[in-house]
Amino acid sequence: MTPIITPFYAALYTFFYIYMAKQVVNNRWKYKKGLGVTDGELEQSVRAHGNFSEYVPLALILISFLEIQNWRMEVIHALCLILFAARIGHYIGLGKSNGPSKGRFYGTAGTFLVLALASGCLIFSYVKTFL
């Protein structure tokens, strides 16, 4: 099966990723900092962008594998939407505070939930082939 749902969400995530990258560029110009970071807004935008790029690709790969294995489309949509909401929450939470925040907490928890659920489903599929 050719994935259809996951590529759509990957495209949405890409636009959000580009938006975050633009924030980093804007803050680099604003603070005249071509390399490295400073405390505050630049650091927050760099970390939000970096954190997104650390977790979203793996999540999308896992979800794509589920789609290829013909898991229900509701499961695929749910995982993608939870991930999207989590990443937006994380971004907003990090933008408001460089310390702990509800957005960061729920964003991280949502991201880890998607990674764990997708991984669990894939392990279940693998084990099921031997039963």
N, C-alpha and C positions, 0 to 999 in steps of 0.2 A: 504494500500500500504506500502511496505517496502522501506524505503529510500535507495537510491543507490548513488545519487550524493553527498549529504551532508557528508556521512561517508568518501568518497574519500577525500574531502577537509579537513575534520577533521583530517585525517591521515597526509595530507601535513602540516597543521598547527602544528601538534604534532612534526614533525621533526624540524620545525622552533622554537618551544618552547624548545625543547631539546637543540638546538644550543644556544639559549639565556641563558638557564640554565648553559650550559658549560662555557659561557662567564663569568657568575657570579662566578662559581667555579674557573676559571682561575684567575680572578681578586682578589678573596679572597686569593688565594695562593700568587699571585704577591705582594699584599699589606699586607700579613700576618694578615689578619683580619677575624677571624672566626665568629664573630657576629657583627652586626651593619654595618655601612657604613662610609666611609670618603668622602670628596669632590672629585669630579673628576670621573675617569673611573669606579671605583667600584660602586659609587652611580648611575651613568648613566646605567650601566648594570643591577643593581638591579631594578631600576625603569622601564626600558624597559621590563624586564621579568615580573615584577609585573603588569604593565599596561596591557600587553598582557593577563595575566591570569584573569584580572578584566573584560575585555570586550569580548574576543573571545568566551568563553563558552556560554554566554547569546545569542550572535549573532548566534552561531551554533544551539542552541536550537530553536530559532525563525525560522531560515531558515529550519530546519528539519520539524517543524510543517507545513511550507508551502509546503514542498515536500510531506509530508504525505497527505495533502489536494489536491494533484495533480495539484499544480500550474505548469505553463509551465516550462519545463526544462531550457529554456533560462533565465528565471527570477532567477531560483536557481543558475545557473552558474554565472550570472551577479553579484548577491549579494555576492557570495563566492569570485569571482575574485576581486571585488571592495574592499572587506574586506581584502583580502590577500595583495593587493597593498597598502592599507592604513596602514596595520600593518608593512609592510616592510618600507614604507616611515617614519612612526613614529620611528621605530628602528634606521634607518639611521640618521634621524634628531636629535634624542636624543643622538646618539653616537658622533655627531659632535659638539654639544653644550648643556650645561646644562641649557641654557636660551632658549628664543623663537627661533624657526627655521622654515623654510618653510616645512621641512619634518614632524616635529611634528604637525604643523598647519594642513596640508593637511591629515596627517595620522589620526589625531583626527577627523577632519571634515568628512573624508571618513567613519570612524568607526561609528560616530553618524548618518551619512546618512543611512548606512546599517541597523542600529538598528531601525531608524525611519521608513524606507521603509518597512522592514519586519513586524514591529509592525502594521503599517498602513494597510498592506495587510491582516494581521490576523484579525484585527478589522473589516475590510471590509467583510471578509468571514463570520465572526460571525453575523454581522448585516444582511447580505444578506440571511442568513437562516431564518430570521423572516419576510422577505418581500414577 
